[in-house]
Amino acid sequence: MKSKTKNRKTQEQIARMVERCFNEITLAPEEDAVQELEEGWYNAAYNIRLSDNREVILKIAPPKEAKVMRYEKDIMATEVAVMRLVRQNPAIPVPEIYAYDASQRVCDSDYFFMEKLPGVNLEHIKDNLTLVETESIERQIGEIIRQINSFTGSYFGYDGNPNLRANTWKEAFIKIIESLLDDAENKEVTFDFNNDEIRTAVMEHATSLEKITEPCLVHWDAWHSNFFVEGDQVVGIIDFERALWAEPLMEAQFRLYEDYGITNSLRGYGKTTFSFTEEQRNHLYTLHLGLVMNIECYYRTYSSDFPYTFSRHLIDRSMDWLKTH
C-alpha cells in the first residue's frame, strides 16, 4: 500500500540506524539485507538482516512535517510503550523491542527495531486453512485479545494526545469523535450524513458509554493482518500503535458481530451475548471505525480505493442503526 505518511529510507540511511542501535553489529553487506514490507498503511517498515545473520524488523514513523490525524499524535511512542507493557504477560505473543530511537540524530523521525516473529501473516494464508485450523486460530485470537484487555489504566483515551483523554469514557469518546470531525473539516471531507447528524446520533446513545467505569487496554487494530501463525497456532501479534484506554467492545473482533453472528473469536474471548446498551456501543464503535478509515484516506492518499469504499459502508450501516434505535 502506497501512502503519503510512509517515511522510506535508503539502505545507507538504514545502515546508520542499525549502527546507532546495535553497537558493534552492522547491517549485512548484501543488497538484499533491506527488504521493504509494503502492506502497512501508515509507517514505513523493513525486514533487516544484520551482520550476525539475525533478521529484525524496522519501523519508521512519518516525518514530523507529515499531516496526520489528531489521534495519531506520537503513536509510535505509544506502540513501543504498549508492546513493552503487554510483554509482561507471556500469554500475549508480542515481539521484543530491541531499540527505540526518538533522538532524530540519524533519522528525521522516530523509529524502532523489534524481533522478527516466526510463522506467516494470517492474512496471507487464511483462505488455505482447514475449518479446524481456522476455528482454532480464531479462538486463540479471542483469548489473546482478552488478555490484552486485562491491563487497566488510570484514564480513558490516548497516551499520545492529552487532549483526547478524560476521567470518564463518555467524555473521552465524545472528544475522540469531535477530533475526527475536526480532522474531516481540515480536509473538506464529506459523508452521506452531515456533522450535526453524526453528533446527534452519538449523543442520543452516549448514555450507554456511562456503563464503562474502568479503562482497559484496547489494541483496536487487531485484524488478521496483524497476527502471525504457525500451523494452527497463533505465534505473534503486532501493530499496537493505535492502542488506547477504552473498553473491550472497541476491539476489531466485535465489529464482525452484526454480519457474521457469534464468531469463533468471540467464543475464544468468552463474549457471546450482548445487551441493548452493548449493542448501542457496538454501533458507536463501528461508526468511529468508519470515520477513522474514511478520513485517513484524505491524509494519506492511498493507492487503493478499498479503505474508502469499506469505510463508507461502515458509516452508513452504523448511522442507519443509531438513527432508528
N, C-alpha and C positions, 0 to 999 in steps of 0.2 A: 504494500500500500504506500503510495506517494503522499506526503503530507508536508505542509509548509513548516511545521514545528520540528521536523527531523533535522537534527544538527549533525550532519555527516562529517566525518573527518578522514584525512588521508592516512595511509599506512605510516608515514613518517610521524605525523602528529600522535597517532595511537602508540607508536613505539616510545615516545616521550612520556606518555601517560603510564605505560607499563613500567618504565624505569623509575618513575616517581613513586609508584605504589608497591613495587615488588623488590626493592633494594637491588641485589646483585643479579636477579633474574631479569632477562630481557625478552623482547619479542623474538620469536623464532625467525630465522633469516629468510625462509621461503616466501614466495609471493602469495601463496595461499594461506599464510598464517593469520590473515584477517579475512573473515567472511561475513558480509553484512546479512543480518536477519531482517528480512524485508516485510514481515507480516504485521508488525506492530503499527499502530495508528498515530502515535504521539512522539515517543522517544526514538532516537537512533539506537540500534543495538547490533552487536557484533559477536560472532564466535571467534575467540582469540586463542592461538596456540603459542605457548611460551617456550623459552629456550630449554626448559626442563621437560618438554613434551606434554606438559599439562595443558588441558583446554579449559578456558574460563569464558564467562560471558561479561561483556562490557555494555553498560547502558549510559547514554549521554542525554542530559536534559536539553530542552530547547534553549537557544541563545537568549540572553537576557532581554534583548530587544523584541523578541517574538511576542506577538499579541496572543495572549491566552485568556481563557475564561477565569472568572474570579475564584471559583473553587479550585482551580488548578495552581494557585499560588503555592510555591515551594513544595510541590507534591513529590519531588524526588527525595527530599529530606524526610518526608512522611513515609515514603516507601521503605527507606533504609531503617528508620526507627521501628516501624511496624514489623518488618521481617525479623529484626533482632529480638523484638518482644515475643513474637509467636514462636520463635525457635526454642524458647524455653519449654514449650510443650512438645515432647517427642512424637505425639500423635499427629502433629501438623508437619508434613514433609516439605519444609521450606528450605531453599538453598542458603548456604552460608555466605555472608557478606565478607569478602576478603579485604576490601579497602573502599573508602568513600572520600572523595576529594572535592571540597567546596571552595578551595582557595582561589581557583581560576588562574593559577600561575602557568599551567601548561595547556589549559583548555578554557575556552570562553564561557563555559557553563559547568554546572555540577556534573559529576559522573561517578560511577562505582563499578567495581569488578565483583562478580559473585561466582559461586560454584556452578559448574555446568551440571545440570541434572541428568541422571540416566534415563533411559526409556525414550519414548517418542511422544510428540504432541498428540493429544487425544483428538483434536480437530482433524488431523491428517488420516487417522485410521478408524474413526468411529463407524464409518459405513461398512467396514470389513470385519467388524466384531460379530461374534455369535450373540444370540439373545441372552445366553447365560453370562457371557463376558460383559455385555452391556449392563445387565442388571447389577452384577457385582460391582462394577466400576461406579455406576450411578449411586448405589447405596453408600459406597465409600466416600464419594464426594459429599453426600449429605452429612455423613459423620464428621468429615474434616471441617465443613462449614460450621457445624455445631460447636466444634472445639474452638474455632476462631472466635465465635460469638461468646464464648465463655469468659473472655477478657473484658473487664469492666473499666470504665473511665470516670473522670471527675466532672465532665461537662459533655454536652451534645454538640456535634458539628465537626469541623475540620481542624486538624492540627496546624495546617499551614496558613490558615487565614483566620485570625482572631475575630474579624468582622462577621464570620459565619459560624459563630458559636453562641450558645446560650445555656442557661441553667435548666430549661425545660425543652423537651423535644418539640413541642408545638411551636415555641418561639424560634428555635433553630431551624426547623423545617420551613417555616414561612420566610425566614431570612434567606434560606437557600433558594427557594422558588423566586423570590424577588431579585436575587442576584442573577438568576438565569434570564429573567425578563429584561433586566438591565443589559446583560450581555447581548441579548437579541436586539434590543433597540440600538446598541452601538453599531451593529452590522446591518441594521434595517431588515431584520428577519421578520417575516410574517407567517402566521399559521392560518389554519381554517377557522380558528377562534381568535378573537382579539384578546389583548392582555387583560382587560377588565373581566371578560368572560372566564378566563383561566383563574384569575384571582378569586372571583365569586365562587367558582366550583371548589377551589381549595378551601376557602373559608367556610363553606357550607358543611364540609366534612372534617374540619380541623379539630372538632371536639374529640374525635376518635384518637387523635395524637396524644391527648391528655392521659390516656391509659398507660403510656410508656413513661416510667419514672426512673429507670436506671440505664445509663448509657452503656451500650456494649459495642465491642469492636465489630465492624461490618467490612468485609472485603469489598463488596459491591460489584466487582468486575470479574467474578469467578465463572466465566463462560468456559466452554470446552477447550478453547484455545489456550487457556491458562493452566491446564492440567497436563501432566506427563504420566504415561503409563508404561508398565512392562507386563505383557501378558494380560492378566485380569486384575493387576494390582496398580493402584494409584501411587506413584513414587515421587510426585512433586506438584507443588502449586506455586505460581509466580504472580507478578504484577499486583502488588499491594499499594500502588501509588495513589489510588483513588479511595483508599480506606477512610472511614470516618467513624465517629462515635454516634451510634444511632440505635436502631432496633433490628432484629434478625429478618423481619419481613422485607427489608430493603434488598436482601441478597438476590442475586440473579436467579437462583433456583425457584424462588417464589413468583417470579414473573411468568413462569410457564404454567401456572396453576389453571388459569381460565381456559386455555386452549387444549391442554392435554390431560386434565383431571389430576388425580393424585399420581405423581411420578415416583420412580424408584429413589430419586434423590430426596424427595420429601419423606419417604418411608425411612431412608437411612438417617435423615435428620431427626425423625420422630414427630413430625408435624403433619397430620393427615386430615384435620378438620379445621374450619375457620368460622369464627363468629361473624356477625354482621359488621362490628366495628373493625375486625381484622380485614374483612373484605373491603371496607372503606379505605383502610390504609394501603392494602394491596394496590388498589386503583390509583391512589395518590402517588404511590411509588412508581407505578407504571407510567403515569403522566410525567413524573420527574425524569425518569429514564428517557422517555421520548423527547423531552425538551433538551436534555443534555446532548443526546445524539444528533438532533437536528441542528441545534445552534453551532455545535462544534464543526459542522460541515463548512460553515462560513468562515471559521477561524483557520481552518487547515487546508481547504480546497482539495479534498480527496480526489484520487484518480478513479474512484469507483462511485457509482450513484447508489449503491446498496444502503449505506448508513442513512442517506436522506429518505429514501423510499420506505425503509423499515421504520424509521423514527416517525414519519407522518402517520403511518398506520397505528403506532403505539399511542400517539397523541389523540387521534380521532377516536380510537376504541375506548381509551380511559375517560376522555371527556364525555363521550356519549353515556357511559355508565354513571359518572359523577353527576351529570345533569338530570338523570332520570331516577335517581335513588335518594 
